[in-house]
């Protein structure tokens, strides 16, 4: 991790923008890009419910993802992320 000049604390580094990652993001944007927030939440809830029923949902992985994302978000975005995660937990 890179150190912040201002306070010496380590800042998280963004993942690399690999071609595979870029392709996955593009595919997801094509699939979900035109949907409303309520449509997206409905789809997310549907997918997570399926994962829970099949035993594929992992609270530990969800928490790890949350903790890795939060440092990149402002207060408003952090609140929204927590709201979304609370809805699927």
N, C-alpha and C positions, 0 to 999 in steps of 0.2 A: 504494500500500500504506500502511496505517496504521502509525504508529510506536508501539512499546511504550513505555509510560511508564517501566517498570522499567529497561530497558537501552538505550533509544534505537534498537534494531534494528527493522527493518521486519517486520511480520507479514503473512502472506498473508491476503487477504480471500476470504471464501466467495463462490462464484458466486451470482448473484441467483436467487431462487426464482420463475422465470417460470411462467406457466400451462402453457406447452408442456413445460417441464422437469418440472413436477409431474405432468402427464398421462403422460409417458414413465416416470417412476418408478412411478406407480400401475400402469401396464400391466406393467412388469417384476415388480412385487410380486405381481400376480395370477398371472403365468406361473410364477414361481420361488419364491414365498413359502413354500410348503408342502414344499419339497424338503430332503432331508438334505444335509449338507456333501459327502458322497461323490457324491451325485447331481449337485450343482452343479459339482463339480470335473470329473466325467465330461462334462457338457454343455459346460463351458468348454474342456476339452481337445478335444472334438469340433469345436467352432466354430473354435478357433484352428488345428487341423489342416486344416480346410477352407480357411481363409484363407491358410495357407501354400501349399497345393497350387494355389490360384488366383492366387497372387501378391499377395494383398490384405493380408497380414500385414506390419506395419511395426514393426521393432524400435525405430526412432527415435521413432515415435508412442507406443509402449508405454513407453519410457524417459521421455518427456516427461510422460506421464500419471502414472507412478510418482513423478517428481520434484515434480509439482504436488500429489499426494495426501499424500506422506510428512509434510509439516509439520503436518498436521492430526491425525496419529495418535500414540498413545503408543508406548513401546518394544515392548510385546507385539503391538500391532496392526501396527507396522512389520515385525516379524519374520514375522507371518502373511502380510502382503502380499508380502514378498520370497519366502516359501515358495511362494505361489501363482504368482507371476511366474516363478520358477525352473522350476516344473513345466510351464509353457506355452512357455518359450523354447526 
